[in-house]
Amino acid sequence: MEIVKNTVVTLDYKVHDPDGNLVDDGAQPLVYLHGGYDGIFPLIEETLHGKKLGDKLQIKLQPDDAFGDYDEELVQVEDAKLFPADIEVGMAFERVGEDGEEDMIFRITDIADGKVVVDGNHPLAGSALLFDITIADVREATLEEITHGHVHGPHGHHH
């Protein structure tokens, strides 16, 4: 079956950075609803359109096509008193947006001298990504999946 709008696509994949470092081992296959439902990076979806079960592809995404460029303005230094005492580097938290802005996830990247450095960039922002993809399955989406705009699990609805 060919990948077209309203098909459910299962991908076996691995993702590397430009230096060949493994970013995502694809331990779990990626399953998404094809056809502009925002389940996968748009450039990958465009490249997969019309492909078939078993096809293998290598797709390189520049930062603009993946997690965006690194934005220095999203790195902020805060007073440690604003945080719980048990915070650690690597922890993430959601900061509620103001005036209709989207909520953002910030990661703690450093703690020193009563200050906490937080970074709102995605960990892979600014990096190109190389996807090695094998199309493992293609099936027609159910009416419920199309209506909801996402894939449902083998036993019904899941997120």
CORURTA-V948410 format. One record per helix or strand of 2 or more residues. SS is the DSSP state (hx for helix, st for strand). FROM is the first residue (numbers start at 0). LEN is the number of residues. If there is no record, write none. Layout:
SS/FROM/LEN + SS/FROM/LEN
//
This chain:
st/6/11 + st/21/3 + st/29/4 + hx/41/7 + st/55/6 + hx/62/3 + hx/71/3 + st/74/5 + hx/79/3 + st/91/4 + st/103/9 + st/114/5 + st/128/12 + hx/142/6
//
